[in-house]
Amino acid sequence: MTTRTIRARDRPVFGVDVHSGDVRGDDPSYALVILDPVDEDDPDAPDADGPMARVTRDVVSFRKLCRLIDGREPLYVATDNAYELAADKGELVGFLRSLPDGTRLVQVTGAERPEPLSRVASRHGIPYGKDPMKEAEASARLAAANVGHEVTAFTDETRVKVSRGRSTGKGGWSQDRYTRRIHGNVRKRTRQVQSKLKEANLDFERDVTEKYGGYANATFTVEARPEEIPVSNSRAGDVRVEVERERRDGIEYEPLVQRRDRVIVGIDPGTTTAAAVVGLDGTVHALYSSRTADTADVTEWIIEQGRPIIVAADVEPMPETVEKFRRSFDAAGWRPTTDLPVDEKLHRTREASYQNDHERDALAAALYAYDDHEDQFERIAAKTPPRLDREAVIAGVVAGDASVESVIADLSDDGGDGGDGEDGTDETDPTEPERTEEEETIRRLRERVERLESHAESLEADLAERDERIAELESELEEARREERIEARSRRAVSRLERETDRLERERDEARETVAELEGKVETLKELWRLDHSNFDDVAADQGLASVKVVEQFTLDAIEAADEAYGLVAGDVVYLRDASGAGRRTAERLAETEPRAVIRDGNLSDVADQVLFDHDVPVVPADAVPVREVDELAVASEEELEAALGDWERRAERRRKAEKQEHLDRIISEHRAGRTLPETEE
């Protein structure tokens, strides 16, 4: 970007940076650089290659800075951060209100999200250093080149109020005459102000409060800045005039000029069209998206942002809409080798702020295009002489597909720096007078109209083709949706059958495991059945085993469960796993089955033992006849069982004899007792 000179200005530019201290503390000092314009014909003027300004450097307090601003009334007060001059928004508004008419506070590093001053200075070829004085000078030179944003808390409307300069008093013999005079003077001054506003061709609205003898006050709302209004603050006699700009809701940043930098544009077409503008240093300038804007609106927005040298897309091949934008700007095209994945676009745009996925895709395309050309930009900049505009050379090489040397030669032959013309050269004749701001605006608007008209012709030619393509795509979309529905139904059916298959396979495996377990039990039962019923005498002779039926507890429920499971019949050998706790009824229920023998584990109660003994049921301990269990059934050694039964018979015989002897003794005792009873009575 070519640095515009300030040779046409007659007002200085102030550059300010904090030198020491803190604006939130006490008495900060500021590095101040003042650029004073000088006459080119002045023999003491600086070199023609440098900016036509005399430089003054100083370190001042905040009060002295304000006095210098009031006294010199600079065009710009430039800084890299507006809040270096105020601790908060309220103080910043107060500082802006205190500035003289026509003096603007400029933040040269951007708007709400400023860039580093070093980057901005490098982009515009301004010398930069970290010293506060050098930063202040860089800010001043950038503002002199119309780089930056005006910091404002006021609109372009100004309120002019004409009111009474004295109180009408509390009364008296001449009160009415005094009041009429004051109100008459206010009306007279109001008419003078209105006449001056009309002479200056300013648009305004008037609001008057009429009082006895004239006006109490009058307010003019003027569509202009205070410096454009031929009325100033004053107080004379009975009348006071106050000029004050209308406040905004907050602090706003307005660019000093609408710049036409060379830029890279990423476009994401579709129902919602999005565009992103990135500078040749990779800085994100602006984002745009709309569902209602047509191609002309998007083109006009891009033109307002700068001059595209690359138009990028995020898919391969480049969409036809993006290609039309590229042709309309005569720019180079960029597209990836394959469609950019979403995760890569998210990563590349992670530091940017965008409103939707369309802006993200457009921004990703522009940033990837910058990444792909970054090294080329640096090589071109390194070969470009300082007096030429690096962006103009880059545009000639990239968009014009020419060599660096040929572009430099063309720009050198034209004698321009590529600052204003669309081809990188200055289209104005150096002998012509400098254009006014209005003429420059008219020129830019005419160029924009010509470009838009040319683009509109190609759009009208493609309109019918686009409608046909839309109809064709809608038909293809409907067919694709139909096939997708069929495929979705097929996927659901397959998924349902797969789930059913998995369930049946699980049931099959569980059934196989159950069958295998039952087959093992059946084989065991068959073997036990053979031992119990098939030629058992022969088996016993060969094997020496006896079948045993297990009862878990000596209770009625356990006996019934065993009887239901495998039947308790006469001649069975019953194994009581827990023989304790049985009563008479339980013992009688077991005795009813007429078992051959009862093998007990634990001690029988006295009652149960007596019942079983009375029914001639042999009860032998498990220690004497060990039981070997297989699942619910068991076997015991026939030899050990016979030995235990023989032992029980011997013990039972002795027990019977003892009981008989006890019974006889009891009978004899009772008999004797019966005989002695009558003698006692005598």
Secondary structure, DSSP 8 states (H G I E B T S, - for coil): ------TT--S-EEEEEEEES-TTSS--EEEEEEEEE--TT-TTS--TTS-SEEEEEEEEEHHHHHHHHHHH--SEEEES-GGGS-SSHHHHHHHHHHS-TT-EEEETT-SSS---HHHHHHHTT----SSHHHHHHHHHHHHHTT-SEEEEEEEEEEEEEEEESS---S--TTHHHHHHHHHHHHHHHHHHHHHHHHHTT--EEEEEEEETTEEEEEEEEESS-GGGSS---EEETTEEEEEEEEEEEEEEEEESS----EEEEEEE-SSSEEEEEEETTS-EEEEEEESS--HHHHHHHHHHH-EEEEEE-SSSS--HHHHHHHHHHT-EEE--SS---HHHHHHHTTTS--SSHHHHHHHHHHHHHHHHHHHHHHHHHHHS-TTS-HHHHHHHHHTT---HHHHHHHHHHHT--SSSSTTSS--S-TTS----HHHHHHHHHHHHHHHHHHHHHHHHHHHHHHHHHHHHHHHHHHHHHHHHHHHHHHHHHHHHHHHHHHHHHHHHHHHHHHHHHHHHHHHHHHHHHHHHHSSHHHHHHHH-EEEEEEESSSSHHHHHHHHHHH---TT-EEEESS-TT--HHHHHHHHHT--SEEEESS---HHHHHHHHHTT--EEETTTS-EEEETTEEEEEHHHHHHHHHHHHHHHHHHHHHHHHHHHHHHHHHHHHHHHHHHHH-
